[in-house]
Amino acid sequence: MTSYRIPFDILENFSRDVLIKIGVEPKHAAVVADILTESDRRGHETHGIGRLKPIYYDRVKKGILETAVKYDIVKETSTTAVIDAHNSLGHPISKIAMQMAIDKAKQHGLGMVVCRNSTHYGIAGYYTSMAAAQGCVGMCGTNARPSIPPTGAVENMLGTNPLAFAFPTDEDFDFNLDCATSIAQRGRIEQYVRENRPVPAGWVIDDKGQPCTDAQQVLTGLTKGTHALLPLGGAGEELGGYKGYGYATVVEVLSASLSQANFLRALYGTKPDGSAGPIELGHFFFAANVEAFTTLEEFKKSAGDIMRELRTAKKAHPEDRIYVAGEKECEAYHEQIKLGGVIIEPANQKAIDAMRAEQGLTQYVFPWDAKQDVPITVTEEKPNLKVCKYPEGAVQNMCLDKSMYVGDGCYHACSCHVRK
Ligand SMILES: NC(=O)c1ccc[n+]([C@@H]2O[C@H](COP(=O)([O-])OP(=O)(O)OC[C@H]3O[C@@H](n4cnc5c(N)ncnc54)[C@H](O)[C@@H]3O)[C@@H](O)[C@H]2O)c1
């Protein structure tokens, strides 16, 4: 089966409509859809629309994730707050919590908001971006279902517990370090399974402490608890695995102990009878208003100078490129916009088809629905531009050669075909 590039707005609208159909209020469905699509836009496809069905949609259908977004502020000061999210969707709750932290920082210099009984919130860097965009230093993290062991152990105790930091700069993008505290996170393993590739040695150990590179075995083993993702630094102490383990623990404590959320084994989401239950976890969101320390302009210039000086480091090989955090995501965004969207692989196409059929969202037509090629008529030709007319019955808005959607006509140079 072929992979196709689908425009972001179509994926975002589809995700939103799926969520509305299963009972999520439109304004909250729009937030989840935006954050899933933003993951794809940033090149973090492991947390993009590919996660809609296996995580959020399926959990709602199993009755272990609430569609209503309900929360209580159980404790609050001028600079802090504790939110109980009652098993609501993690994305809208987290967006609300981070905005509260930013508002407090804008008023009092610093703001920190923590959540308990929340659920999987996707990419941590979305929320830190909110802080950077509003002139703050942002930090956030979340605990997650156990999949990494403490250094010296083989039992999964900690989640891949992402930790993100962002701040504004005078570069074209905000600095945004947004990653798991393990070498790889589960989504990356799923990607290796789809691509039928072995995972790199050093990412995973089995319950005997032996390395494992079979991606499918790792994925199954993560669910059964027989395989573990290693913390940053890897196995043992030699390469500093205890540092990644330490950072994952910091995230666990900041996510769970301030908010009194569940932690470690309680996040397996397994009921006493062995069936799947809710995975109610904790998050923390922190914002510091730059203007409480220095002017925003000075801060941006100094942060930008640090990035520019880092890029001047003598390189190991002339062809190597030095990046700073946030730069690849910014480039991925512009590149994907230029190419017309994100690649949807066959496994993801199947998931989209299943949700579309179950929810009757037949107004969405995708290129993989097409059965045969049909040439289309070019009505106007200019340098690098062809305007085309679709034949009757064609699957709309799809130009086969570029595997991309186009508008009423085909506004790019290609030998135009559509399918029906
Ligand atoms: N919600 C959860 O439970 C959960 C758990 C784990 C991960 N995640 C999310 O998954 C996403 C991917 O995580 P990951 O661990 O695979 O990230 P990753 O390994 O792809 O690292 C991404 C980060 O590293 C930076 N980076 C990449 N290459 C760089 C280079 N050469 N030089 C400098 N910086 C560079 C990027 O700018 C980005 O900040 C993140 O958005 C994370 O928040 C979520």
The ligand as a Gaussian input file, in Angstrom:
#p B3LYP/6-31G(d) Opt

LIG

0 1
 N        2.990000      12.447000      26.907000
 C        3.879000      11.514000      27.112000
 O        3.691000      10.629000      27.938000
 C        5.159000      11.510000      26.310000
 C        6.169000      10.602000      26.616000
 C        7.350000      10.653000      25.893000
 C        7.524000      11.577000      24.891000
 N        6.521000      12.441000      24.606000
 C        6.670000      13.435000      23.527000
 O        7.187000      12.814000      22.367000
 C        7.888000      13.759000      21.594000
 C        9.163000      13.149000      21.079000
 O       10.013000      12.806000      22.181000
 P       11.451000      12.159000      21.901000
 O       12.069000      11.810000      23.189000
 O       11.323000      11.096000      20.858000
 O       12.179000      13.412000      21.240000
 P       13.468000      13.437000      20.295000
 O       14.435000      12.385000      20.701000
 O       13.009000      13.488000      18.891000
 O       14.107000      14.861000      20.706000
 C       13.418000      16.026000      20.361000
 C       14.109000      17.224000      20.988000
 O       15.505000      17.208000      20.698000
 C       15.861000      18.367000      19.923000
 N       16.894000      17.932000      18.972000
 C       16.807000      16.925000      18.069000
 N       17.962000      16.806000      17.401000
 C       18.800000      17.753000      17.882000
 C       20.154000      18.132000      17.615000
 N       20.908000      17.482000      16.709000
 N       20.693000      19.143000      18.303000
 C       19.959000      19.816000      19.248000
 N       18.679000      19.491000      19.576000
 C       18.112000      18.471000      18.897000
 C       14.583000      18.790000      19.253000
 O       14.633000      20.155000      18.881000
 C       13.579000      18.506000      20.367000
 O       13.592000      19.514000      21.336000
 C        8.071000      14.977000      22.482000
 O        7.195000      15.957000      22.027000
 C        7.671000      14.513000      23.864000
 O        7.067000      15.503000      24.673000
 C        5.349000      12.441000      25.293000

